[in-house]
Amino acid sequence: MDTLLAVRARGITKCFGDVVALDGVDLDVTQGQIHGLVGPNGAGKTTLLGLLLGLAVADGGRLDILGTPVGRALAAPEGVAGFVDGPGLYPSLTARQNLAALAALRGRDARTAGVDDVLDQVGLTDVAGDRARGFSLGMRQRLGLAAALLTRPRLLVLDEPSNGLDPAGKRHVNSVLTRLAAEGTSVVLSSHRMDDLEALCSEVTIVATGRVVFSGPLGKLAAESRALDYRLRTSDPEAARGLADDTAGVRVLADAGPPGDAGVLLVRTLVPALDDLVVRLVRAGIAVRELAPVVSPLEAAFLALTERPDTGRPGNKEPGNKQQETGR
């Protein structure tokens, strides 16, 4: 067992009757790493997160968490916390009372459990005395994160933690997760927001129909992806078009951007050819004012990998899950 792995899963299977939720899943999560979990609805993400949190037990395979094999009991492994399908909260209690109640369930006094500290970490100090029933979705997500942080977890498992967050709230939560990883906490998070995952994660795992179709660093994913479409805005679009047409591996698309968007080219290319084009533009004295993928490399790879015919098979949707939260 590699002691540097917070999660090591090999050949994990899980079925619900005739429904195959996970089919031979392997997963490695390094300590101190933020690891993204991506997949279409029904791909097996929630089931896999539930296994990590001790909310379900695998039918087959081996799962080691924080260096310890996971047994057959439904219980959160020591040092693991998080939530799936949104945090479970007491709506009639205030934010502070919710956390105090959770601390009491674990045999701890709210005054020494760090309730006010975790509220401050997630930016909820100003509403600590407000009842949870009046919280927005984003505020509930942040309170769920605060509840998980109460246990000072070594592995944090989060399902769509940015749901409902405004830009300021998202930036706040992302900074918390980045700091935790820098301090050695491992984070596994599922999200449909590719920009969040690209900003936070060093590695991602893409699942489709219960199987892993990619797992590894984002850089490797980008290198293996197909050609992407890029928006290219320059100081001289006509000269830029000529250079693009003359650059091997670069294709200028017929549609040069939406009406009225002067100076924009749409080009399709791989990264090496794009780099060559940028060098040629600079040498020609043409200013590059914007260069961005129309679809991010992660999203492009996600679409390519999850839409392959060989990943699809019938009867592979996950059963619905109620709101669940755990932590020890």
Order of alpha helices (4+ residues) and beta strands (2+ residues): beta-beta-beta-alpha-beta-beta-beta-alpha-alpha-alpha-beta-alpha-beta-alpha-beta-beta-alpha-beta-alpha-beta-beta-alpha-beta-alpha-beta
